[in-house]
């Protein structure tokens, strides 16, 4: 299984340059399931491939201040903030829920 998984990741790396992978990440708004489906690989392969690709980050990797600013700019609309940050909506909702809200937004428990 490990060799099969490695082959998928290596195949994904060989088929997609960082720029191409980033473009797909942006087009799919960081939604890993949609990216995996589009590329015909597993979600785990997408998670591995995105490491080291500039701009392909997870919601948990967005600094609090940047997240708070995005939520303010989007009037607390989590889906809009996720799109502006290019992270998954579910990931952003989970992060906000884990933190009981984000400092600096004035909102608590926005999920």
Long-range contacts (C-beta under 8 A, 24 or more apart in sequence): 5-42, 5-44, 5-45, 8-41, 8-42, 8-45, 9-41, 9-45, 9-48, 9-49, 11-41, 12-39, 12-41, 12-45, 12-46, 12-49, 13-49, 15-39, 16-49, 18-52, 18-53, 18-54, 21-49, 21-50, 21-53, 21-56, 22-53, 22-54, 22-55, 22-56, 25-50, 25-53, 25-55, 25-56, 25-86, 26-55, 26-86, 29-82, 29-83, 29-86, 29-87, 29-88, 29-89, 30-56, 30-57, 30-58, 30-82, 30-85, 30-86, 30-87, 30-88, 30-91, 31-88, 31-89, 32-88, 55-86, 57-86, 57-87, 58-87, 58-88, 58-91, 59-85, 59-87, 59-88, 59-91, 59-92, 59-94, 59-95, 60-91, 60-95, 62-87, 62-95, 64-102, 64-103, 64-104, 65-104, 67-92, 67-95, 67-102, 68-102, 68-103, 68-104, 68-105, 69-104, 71-102, 71-105, 71-107, 71-110, 72-104, 72-105, 72-106, 76-105, 76-107, 76-110, 78-110, 78-111
